[in-house]
Amino acid sequence: MDLKTIFSNNASWIQGKLDTDKDFFEKLGKGQSPELLYIGCSDSRVTAEELMGLEPGEVFVHRNIANVVSNIDLNSMSVIEYAVNHLKVNHVVICGHTSCGGVKAAMQAADLGLLNPWLRNIRDVYRLHKDELNAISDESKRYDRLVELNVQEQCVNLIKTAAVQKAYKERGLKVHGWVFDIHSGKLIDLEIDFEGILENIMEIYDLG
């Protein structure tokens, strides 16, 4: 890749925006008020704003390997805190995707060095749902199901946070779980039962 191409593309992008709205960048510079926090995978094929058809300023984005929400990851916890308590987003989405390399790696019995602690988050999802997953004989279907279950469990981790619980009580914030199908381009809503999960975990994870 010739990096000079990127700057040429940037100039074309700027002109395209100005052709549509001459005040586009002036408006952009005044601040942001996104309605949505998107937590997705770092995979280069999954571009958050593009797949949702959104523009700069409409979505706050955090990406990491296999869209994990870990309570000991200062990065993701800071993003959630800022988006929920300061930007006042009303929706938080965990979005996984088919053909996820992180999920596939977690399914394999291999020492992957520095990746081991991170992938353990996904291996823990497999452990929680091993009976269902092991009953799926087709490896590709088992893989796809783990992608969905990982999204579900990361939603649970998100709902355990004080910021999300507080925002739900104060303004009805919602948590959603989606999967992006790389093979078709479709976004699939897993219809996560946010309120049901919240009710189920509150005995232990109620943070006031």
C-alpha positions as CSV (number, residue, x, y, z in Angstrom):
1,M,0.0,0.0,0.0
2,D,1.3,3.5,-0.9
3,L,0.4,5.7,2.1
4,K,0.3,8.7,-0.2
5,T,-2.9,7.2,-1.6
6,I,-4.5,7.7,1.9
7,F,-3.9,11.4,1.8
8,S,-5.2,11.7,-1.7
9,N,-8.3,9.8,-0.6
10,N,-8.7,12.1,2.4
11,A,-8.6,15.2,0.1
12,S,-11.3,13.6,-2.1
13,W,-13.4,12.8,1.0
14,I,-13.1,16.4,2.3
15,Q,-14.3,17.8,-1.1
16,G,-17.1,15.3,-1.2
17,K,-18.4,16.4,2.2
18,L,-18.0,20.1,1.4
19,D,-19.9,19.6,-1.9
20,T,-22.8,18.2,0.1
21,D,-22.6,20.7,3.0
22,K,-20.2,23.6,2.9
23,D,-20.5,23.9,6.7
24,F,-19.9,20.2,7.4
25,F,-16.5,20.6,9.2
26,E,-17.6,23.7,11.0
27,K,-20.5,21.8,12.5
28,L,-18.3,18.8,13.2
29,G,-15.9,21.0,15.2
30,K,-18.6,22.2,17.5
31,G,-18.7,18.9,19.4
32,Q,-20.5,15.5,19.5
33,S,-23.7,14.2,20.8
34,P,-24.0,10.6,19.6
35,E,-27.0,8.5,20.5
36,L,-25.2,5.3,20.3
37,L,-22.1,3.6,21.7
38,Y,-20.8,0.8,19.4
39,I,-18.5,-1.8,20.9
40,G,-17.2,-4.0,18.1
41,C,-14.3,-6.1,16.8
42,S,-11.0,-4.7,15.5
43,D,-11.3,-6.8,12.4
44,S,-10.4,-4.7,9.3
45,R,-13.5,-5.9,7.4
46,V,-15.9,-4.6,10.0
47,T,-16.2,-0.8,9.8
48,A,-18.7,0.5,12.3
49,E,-20.0,3.7,10.7
50,E,-20.0,2.3,7.2
51,L,-22.0,-0.8,7.9
52,M,-24.6,1.2,9.8
53,G,-24.8,3.9,7.2
54,L,-23.9,6.6,9.8
55,E,-21.9,9.8,9.6
56,P,-19.1,11.2,11.7
57,G,-20.6,12.4,15.0
58,E,-23.4,9.9,15.1
59,V,-21.8,7.0,16.9
60,F,-19.1,6.7,19.6
61,V,-16.9,3.7,18.7
62,H,-14.8,1.2,20.7
63,R,-13.2,-1.8,19.0
64,N,-11.0,-4.6,20.3
65,I,-10.3,-8.2,19.4
66,A,-13.6,-10.1,19.5
67,N,-15.7,-7.3,21.0
68,V,-14.9,-8.1,24.6
69,V,-16.2,-6.2,27.6
70,S,-13.8,-6.9,30.5
71,N,-14.2,-5.2,33.8
72,I,-10.4,-5.2,34.2
73,D,-9.8,-3.5,30.8
74,L,-9.3,0.1,31.7
75,N,-9.6,1.1,28.0
76,S,-13.1,-0.3,27.5
77,M,-14.3,0.7,31.0
78,S,-13.2,4.3,30.3
79,V,-15.0,4.3,27.0
80,I,-18.2,3.0,28.6
81,E,-18.0,5.5,31.4
82,Y,-17.4,8.5,29.1
83,A,-20.0,7.5,26.6
84,V,-22.7,6.7,29.1
85,N,-22.1,9.3,31.8
86,H,-20.7,12.2,29.8
87,L,-22.0,11.9,26.3
88,K,-25.3,10.5,27.6
89,V,-25.8,7.9,24.9
90,N,-29.1,6.1,25.0
91,H,-28.1,2.9,23.3
92,V,-25.1,0.6,23.7
93,V,-24.5,-2.1,21.1
94,I,-22.2,-5.0,21.3
95,C,-21.6,-6.1,17.7
96,G,-19.8,-9.4,16.8
97,H,-19.3,-10.8,13.4
98,T,-19.1,-14.0,11.5
99,S,-15.6,-15.3,10.6
100,C,-14.2,-13.7,13.7
101,G,-10.5,-14.6,14.1
102,G,-10.5,-14.0,17.8
103,V,-13.4,-16.4,18.4
104,K,-11.9,-19.0,16.2
105,A,-8.5,-18.7,18.0
106,A,-10.3,-19.2,21.3
107,M,-11.8,-22.5,20.1
108,Q,-8.4,-24.0,19.4
109,A,-6.1,-25.7,21.9
110,A,-3.0,-23.7,21.4
111,D,-0.7,-21.4,23.4
112,L,-0.9,-18.0,21.7
113,G,1.4,-16.1,24.1
114,L,0.3,-12.6,25.0
115,L,-3.1,-13.3,23.4
116,N,-3.9,-16.0,26.0
117,P,-5.3,-13.7,28.8
118,W,-7.5,-11.9,26.3
119,L,-8.8,-15.0,24.6
120,R,-9.6,-16.5,27.9
121,N,-12.6,-14.1,28.1
122,I,-14.0,-16.0,25.0
123,R,-12.9,-19.4,26.3
124,D,-14.9,-18.7,29.4
125,V,-17.9,-18.1,27.2
126,Y,-17.3,-21.5,25.7
127,R,-17.1,-23.1,29.2
128,L,-20.4,-21.5,30.2
129,H,-22.1,-22.9,27.1
130,K,-20.1,-26.0,26.4
131,D,-23.0,-28.4,26.5
132,E,-24.9,-26.5,23.8
133,L,-21.8,-25.9,21.7
134,N,-20.4,-29.5,22.0
135,A,-23.8,-30.7,20.8
136,I,-23.3,-28.9,17.4
137,S,-21.4,-31.4,15.2
138,D,-20.8,-29.0,12.3
139,E,-17.7,-27.0,13.3
140,S,-18.6,-23.9,11.2
141,K,-22.1,-23.8,12.8
142,R,-20.5,-24.2,16.3
143,Y,-18.2,-21.4,15.5
144,D,-21.1,-19.1,14.4
145,R,-23.0,-20.0,17.5
146,L,-20.0,-19.1,19.7
147,V,-19.9,-15.7,18.0
148,E,-23.5,-15.1,19.1
149,L,-23.0,-16.4,22.6
150,N,-19.9,-14.2,23.0
151,V,-22.0,-11.2,22.0
152,Q,-24.7,-12.3,24.6
153,E,-22.1,-12.7,27.4
154,Q,-20.4,-9.4,26.6
155,C,-23.9,-7.8,26.9
156,V,-24.2,-9.4,30.3
157,N,-20.8,-8.0,31.3
158,L,-21.9,-4.6,30.1
159,I,-25.1,-4.7,32.1
160,K,-23.0,-5.5,35.2
161,T,-21.4,-2.1,35.1
162,A,-22.5,0.7,37.4
163,A,-22.7,3.2,34.5
164,V,-25.1,1.2,32.5
165,Q,-27.3,0.3,35.6
166,K,-27.5,4.0,36.6
167,A,-28.3,5.2,33.1
168,Y,-31.0,2.6,32.7
169,K,-32.7,3.8,35.9
170,E,-32.3,7.5,35.1
171,R,-33.1,7.6,31.4
172,G,-34.0,4.2,30.1
173,L,-30.7,3.4,28.4
174,K,-30.9,0.1,26.4
175,V,-28.2,-2.5,25.6
176,H,-28.4,-4.4,22.3
177,G,-26.5,-7.4,20.9
178,W,-25.9,-7.7,17.1
179,V,-23.9,-9.8,14.7
180,F,-22.6,-8.6,11.4
181,D,-22.7,-11.3,8.7
182,I,-19.6,-10.7,6.6
183,H,-20.8,-13.1,3.9
184,S,-24.0,-11.1,3.3
185,G,-23.4,-7.7,4.8
186,K,-26.5,-8.0,7.0
187,L,-26.7,-6.8,10.6
188,I,-28.6,-9.3,12.7
189,D,-30.3,-8.3,15.9
190,L,-30.0,-11.1,18.5
191,E,-32.8,-9.4,20.4
192,I,-31.0,-9.6,23.7
193,D,-33.4,-9.5,26.6
194,F,-31.8,-6.5,28.4
195,E,-34.4,-6.1,31.1
196,G,-34.5,-9.9,31.7
197,I,-30.7,-10.1,32.1
198,L,-30.7,-7.1,34.4
199,E,-33.4,-8.6,36.6
200,N,-31.6,-11.9,36.7
201,I,-28.2,-10.5,37.8
202,M,-29.3,-7.8,40.2
203,E,-29.2,-10.0,43.3
204,I,-25.4,-10.2,42.9
205,Y,-24.4,-7.3,40.6
206,D,-26.7,-4.5,41.9
207,L,-24.4,-1.5,42.2
208,G,-27.0,0.9,43.4
